Amino acid sequence: MMYQSDIFWVEQLIAYCIAAILWCIIDKINSRKHIKDTEE
């Protein structure tokens, strides 16, 4: 049975989703800071 490798792929998928969400949040924060910098 390749059960252990299935768990590995699920963990990789979850980790990738979390990383993508964090990247979006960081990108929004950075873009807000950039807008403030250009306004000043």
PyMOL Python script that loads the backbone (N, CA, C, O; Angstrom):
from pymol import cmd

cmd.read_pdbstr("""\
ATOM      1  N   MET A   1       0.850  -1.203   0.000  1.00  0.00           N
ATOM      2  CA  MET A   1       0.000   0.000   0.000  1.00  0.00           C
ATOM      3  C   MET A   1       0.889   1.258   0.000  1.00  0.00           C
ATOM      4  O   MET A   1       1.909   1.311   0.687  1.00  0.00           O
ATOM      5  N   MET A   2       0.485   2.251  -0.774  1.00  0.00           N
ATOM      6  CA  MET A   2       1.246   3.507  -0.826  1.00  0.00           C
ATOM      7  C   MET A   2       0.529   4.564   0.013  1.00  0.00           C
ATOM      8  O   MET A   2       0.372   5.711  -0.406  1.00  0.00           O
ATOM      9  N   TYR A   3       0.103   4.157   1.195  1.00  0.00           N
ATOM     10  CA  TYR A   3      -0.672   5.050   2.054  1.00  0.00           C
ATOM     11  C   TYR A   3       0.178   6.208   2.575  1.00  0.00           C
ATOM     12  O   TYR A   3      -0.279   7.349   2.643  1.00  0.00           O
ATOM     13  N   GLN A   4       1.425   5.893   2.940  1.00  0.00           N
ATOM     14  CA  GLN A   4       2.301   6.921   3.498  1.00  0.00           C
ATOM     15  C   GLN A   4       2.599   8.018   2.469  1.00  0.00           C
ATOM     16  O   GLN A   4       2.647   9.199   2.815  1.00  0.00           O
ATOM     17  N   SER A   5       2.796   7.633   1.225  1.00  0.00           N
ATOM     18  CA  SER A   5       3.075   8.635   0.192  1.00  0.00           C
ATOM     19  C   SER A   5       1.826   9.475  -0.098  1.00  0.00           C
ATOM     20  O   SER A   5       1.933  10.646  -0.460  1.00  0.00           O
ATOM     21  N   ASP A   6       0.634   8.868   0.064  1.00  0.00           N
ATOM     22  CA  ASP A   6      -0.600   9.636  -0.115  1.00  0.00           C
ATOM     23  C   ASP A   6      -0.687  10.738   0.935  1.00  0.00           C
ATOM     24  O   ASP A   6      -1.049  11.872   0.620  1.00  0.00           O
ATOM     25  N   ILE A   7      -0.357  10.409   2.178  1.00  0.00           N
ATOM     26  CA  ILE A   7      -0.354  11.400   3.254  1.00  0.00           C
ATOM     27  C   ILE A   7       0.649  12.502   2.926  1.00  0.00           C
ATOM     28  O   ILE A   7       0.376  13.684   3.135  1.00  0.00           O
ATOM     29  N   PHE A   8       1.812  12.104   2.411  1.00  0.00           N
ATOM     30  CA  PHE A   8       2.845  13.083   2.051  1.00  0.00           C
ATOM     31  C   PHE A   8       2.305  14.083   1.035  1.00  0.00           C
ATOM     32  O   PHE A   8       2.518  15.287   1.182  1.00  0.00           O
ATOM     33  N   TRP A   9       1.614  13.601   0.012  1.00  0.00           N
ATOM     34  CA  TRP A   9       1.078  14.495  -1.021  1.00  0.00           C
ATOM     35  C   TRP A   9       0.013  15.427  -0.456  1.00  0.00           C
ATOM     36  O   TRP A   9      -0.063  16.594  -0.839  1.00  0.00           O
ATOM     37  N   VAL A  10      -0.817  14.903   0.466  1.00  0.00           N
ATOM     38  CA  VAL A  10      -1.848  15.744   1.095  1.00  0.00           C
ATOM     39  C   VAL A  10      -1.181  16.844   1.918  1.00  0.00           C
ATOM     40  O   VAL A  10      -1.601  18.000   1.874  1.00  0.00           O
ATOM     41  N   GLU A  11      -0.136  16.477   2.670  1.00  0.00           N
ATOM     42  CA  GLU A  11       0.588  17.472   3.471  1.00  0.00           C
ATOM     43  C   GLU A  11       1.230  18.520   2.572  1.00  0.00           C
ATOM     44  O   GLU A  11       1.210  19.708   2.893  1.00  0.00           O
ATOM     45  N   GLN A  12       1.802  18.088   1.443  1.00  0.00           N
ATOM     46  CA  GLN A  12       2.414  19.022   0.495  1.00  0.00           C
ATOM     47  C   GLN A  12       1.358  19.979  -0.063  1.00  0.00           C
ATOM     48  O   GLN A  12       1.611  21.174  -0.213  1.00  0.00           O
ATOM     49  N   LEU A  13       0.178  19.444  -0.369  1.00  0.00           N
ATOM     50  CA  LEU A  13      -0.905  20.258  -0.925  1.00  0.00           C
ATOM     51  C   LEU A  13      -1.367  21.300   0.091  1.00  0.00           C
ATOM     52  O   LEU A  13      -1.559  22.466  -0.254  1.00  0.00           O
ATOM     53  N   ILE A  14      -1.546  20.877   1.347  1.00  0.00           N
ATOM     54  CA  ILE A  14      -1.963  21.796   2.407  1.00  0.00           C
ATOM     55  C   ILE A  14      -0.907  22.878   2.610  1.00  0.00           C
ATOM     56  O   ILE A  14      -1.233  24.060   2.721  1.00  0.00           O
ATOM     57  N   ALA A  15       0.360  22.468   2.658  1.00  0.00           N
ATOM     58  CA  ALA A  15       1.449  23.426   2.852  1.00  0.00           C
ATOM     59  C   ALA A  15       1.484  24.437   1.703  1.00  0.00           C
ATOM     60  O   ALA A  15       1.727  25.623   1.926  1.00  0.00           O
ATOM     61  N   TYR A  16       1.242  23.971   0.483  1.00  0.00           N
ATOM     62  CA  TYR A  16       1.244  24.854  -0.685  1.00  0.00           C
ATOM     63  C   TYR A  16       0.095  25.856  -0.602  1.00  0.00           C
ATOM     64  O   TYR A  16       0.265  27.030  -0.930  1.00  0.00           O
ATOM     65  N   CYS A  17      -1.079  25.390  -0.161  1.00  0.00           N
ATOM     66  CA  CYS A  17      -2.240  26.276  -0.027  1.00  0.00           C
ATOM     67  C   CYS A  17      -1.986  27.347   1.027  1.00  0.00           C
ATOM     68  O   CYS A  17      -2.299  28.518   0.815  1.00  0.00           O
ATOM     69  N   ILE A  18      -1.415  26.944   2.168  1.00  0.00           N
ATOM     70  CA  ILE A  18      -1.109  27.898   3.237  1.00  0.00           C
ATOM     71  C   ILE A  18      -0.107  28.936   2.737  1.00  0.00           C
ATOM     72  O   ILE A  18      -0.260  30.130   2.992  1.00  0.00           O
ATOM     73  N   ALA A  19       0.917  28.473   2.025  1.00  0.00           N
ATOM     74  CA  ALA A  19       1.935  29.383   1.499  1.00  0.00           C
ATOM     75  C   ALA A  19       1.306  30.374   0.514  1.00  0.00           C
ATOM     76  O   ALA A  19       1.652  31.555   0.517  1.00  0.00           O
ATOM     77  N   ALA A  20       0.391  29.900  -0.320  1.00  0.00           N
ATOM     78  CA  ALA A  20      -0.267  30.763  -1.299  1.00  0.00           C
ATOM     79  C   ALA A  20      -1.116  31.826  -0.602  1.00  0.00           C
ATOM     80  O   ALA A  20      -1.124  32.987  -1.010  1.00  0.00           O
ATOM     81  N   ILE A  21      -1.831  31.423   0.453  1.00  0.00           N
ATOM     82  CA  ILE A  21      -2.664  32.366   1.207  1.00  0.00           C
ATOM     83  C   ILE A  21      -1.784  33.420   1.881  1.00  0.00           C
ATOM     84  O   ILE A  21      -2.084  34.613   1.835  1.00  0.00           O
ATOM     85  N   LEU A  22      -0.696  32.967   2.507  1.00  0.00           N
ATOM     86  CA  LEU A  22       0.226  33.901   3.163  1.00  0.00           C
ATOM     87  C   LEU A  22       0.813  34.868   2.144  1.00  0.00           C
ATOM     88  O   LEU A  22       0.932  36.063   2.416  1.00  0.00           O
ATOM     89  N   TRP A  23       1.179  34.362   0.977  1.00  0.00           N
ATOM     90  CA  TRP A  23       1.751  35.208  -0.079  1.00  0.00           C
ATOM     91  C   TRP A  23       0.754  36.299  -0.491  1.00  0.00           C
ATOM     92  O   TRP A  23       1.142  37.447  -0.706  1.00  0.00           O
ATOM     93  N   CYS A  24      -0.533  35.935  -0.601  1.00  0.00           N
ATOM     94  CA  CYS A  24      -1.565  36.910  -0.972  1.00  0.00           C
ATOM     95  C   CYS A  24      -1.700  37.986   0.099  1.00  0.00           C
ATOM     96  O   CYS A  24      -1.815  39.170  -0.217  1.00  0.00           O
ATOM     97  N   ILE A  25      -1.687  37.569   1.379  1.00  0.00           N
ATOM     98  CA  ILE A  25      -1.811  38.526   2.484  1.00  0.00           C
ATOM     99  C   ILE A  25      -0.621  39.478   2.490  1.00  0.00           C
ATOM    100  O   ILE A  25      -0.794  40.692   2.607  1.00  0.00           O
ATOM    101  N   ILE A  26       0.585  38.929   2.366  1.00  0.00           N
ATOM    102  CA  ILE A  26       1.801  39.750   2.358  1.00  0.00           C
ATOM    103  C   ILE A  26       1.782  40.702   1.165  1.00  0.00           C
ATOM    104  O   ILE A  26       2.170  41.864   1.285  1.00  0.00           O
ATOM    105  N   ASP A  27       1.330  40.207   0.014  1.00  0.00           N
ATOM    106  CA  ASP A  27       1.281  41.033  -1.190  1.00  0.00           C
ATOM    107  C   ASP A  27       0.319  42.209  -0.997  1.00  0.00           C
ATOM    108  O   ASP A  27       0.617  43.325  -1.420  1.00  0.00           O
ATOM    109  N   LYS A  28      -0.836  41.966  -0.357  1.00  0.00           N
ATOM    110  CA  LYS A  28      -1.801  43.037  -0.098  1.00  0.00           C
ATOM    111  C   LYS A  28      -1.218  44.066   0.855  1.00  0.00           C
ATOM    112  O   LYS A  28      -1.375  45.269   0.646  1.00  0.00           O
ATOM    113  N   ILE A  29      -0.539  43.593   1.911  1.00  0.00           N
ATOM    114  CA  ILE A  29       0.075  44.505   2.886  1.00  0.00           C
ATOM    115  C   ILE A  29       1.150  45.352   2.199  1.00  0.00           C
ATOM    116  O   ILE A  29       1.223  46.561   2.415  1.00  0.00           O
ATOM    117  N   ASN A  30       1.975  44.720   1.379  1.00  0.00           N
ATOM    118  CA  ASN A  30       3.045  45.439   0.683  1.00  0.00           C
ATOM    119  C   ASN A  30       2.474  46.460  -0.297  1.00  0.00           C
ATOM    120  O   ASN A  30       3.001  47.566  -0.418  1.00  0.00           O
ATOM    121  N   SER A  31       1.405  46.099  -0.992  1.00  0.00           N
ATOM    122  CA  SER A  31       0.808  47.024  -1.956  1.00  0.00           C
ATOM    123  C   SER A  31       0.185  48.217  -1.231  1.00  0.00           C
ATOM    124  O   SER A  31       0.211  49.335  -1.745  1.00  0.00           O
ATOM    125  N   ARG A  32      -0.374  47.988  -0.044  1.00  0.00           N
ATOM    126  CA  ARG A  32      -0.937  49.097   0.741  1.00  0.00           C
ATOM    127  C   ARG A  32       0.173  50.042   1.183  1.00  0.00           C
ATOM    128  O   ARG A  32       0.024  51.262   1.107  1.00  0.00           O
ATOM    129  N   LYS A  33       1.286  49.476   1.644  1.00  0.00           N
ATOM    130  CA  LYS A  33       2.425  50.296   2.060  1.00  0.00           C
ATOM    131  C   LYS A  33       2.952  51.092   0.864  1.00  0.00           C
ATOM    132  O   LYS A  33       3.304  52.264   1.002  1.00  0.00           O
ATOM    133  N   HIS A  34       3.006  50.460  -0.294  1.00  0.00           N
ATOM    134  CA  HIS A  34       3.512  51.121  -1.495  1.00  0.00           C
ATOM    135  C   HIS A  34       2.604  52.293  -1.881  1.00  0.00           C
ATOM    136  O   HIS A  34       3.088  53.351  -2.284  1.00  0.00           O
ATOM    137  N   ILE A  35       1.302  52.104  -1.758  1.00  0.00           N
ATOM    138  CA  ILE A  35       0.351  53.176  -2.078  1.00  0.00           C
ATOM    139  C   ILE A  35       0.558  54.352  -1.119  1.00  0.00           C
ATOM    140  O   ILE A  35       0.541  55.509  -1.539  1.00  0.00           O
ATOM    141  N   LYS A  36       0.753  54.050   0.178  1.00  0.00           N
ATOM    142  CA  LYS A  36       0.987  55.117   1.161  1.00  0.00           C
ATOM    143  C   LYS A  36       2.280  55.862   0.837  1.00  0.00           C
ATOM    144  O   LYS A  36       2.332  57.087   0.948  1.00  0.00           O
ATOM    145  N   ASP A  37       3.317  55.139   0.442  1.00  0.00           N
ATOM    146  CA  ASP A  37       4.605  55.762   0.121  1.00  0.00           C
ATOM    147  C   ASP A  37       4.471  56.696  -1.087  1.00  0.00           C
ATOM    148  O   ASP A  37       5.081  57.765  -1.111  1.00  0.00           O
ATOM    149  N   THR A  38       3.689  56.305  -2.076  1.00  0.00           N
ATOM    150  CA  THR A  38       3.550  57.128  -3.274  1.00  0.00           C
ATOM    151  C   THR A  38       2.674  58.350  -2.997  1.00  0.00           C
ATOM    152  O   THR A  38       2.832  59.376  -3.658  1.00  0.00           O
ATOM    153  N   GLU A  39       1.751  58.262  -2.028  1.00  0.00           N
ATOM    154  CA  GLU A  39       0.882  59.394  -1.698  1.00  0.00           C
ATOM    155  C   GLU A  39       1.656  60.500  -1.003  1.00  0.00           C
ATOM    156  O   GLU A  39       1.365  61.680  -1.200  1.00  0.00           O
ATOM    157  N   GLU A  40       2.636  60.131  -0.192  1.00  0.00           N
ATOM    158  CA  GLU A  40       3.387  61.128   0.583  1.00  0.00           C
ATOM    159  C   GLU A  40       4.280  61.985  -0.305  1.00  0.00           C
ATOM    160  O   GLU A  40       4.977  62.871   0.190  1.00  0.00           O
TER     161      GLU A  40
END
""", "prot")
cmd.dss("prot")
cmd.show_as("cartoon", "prot")
cmd.util.cbc("prot")
cmd.orient("prot")
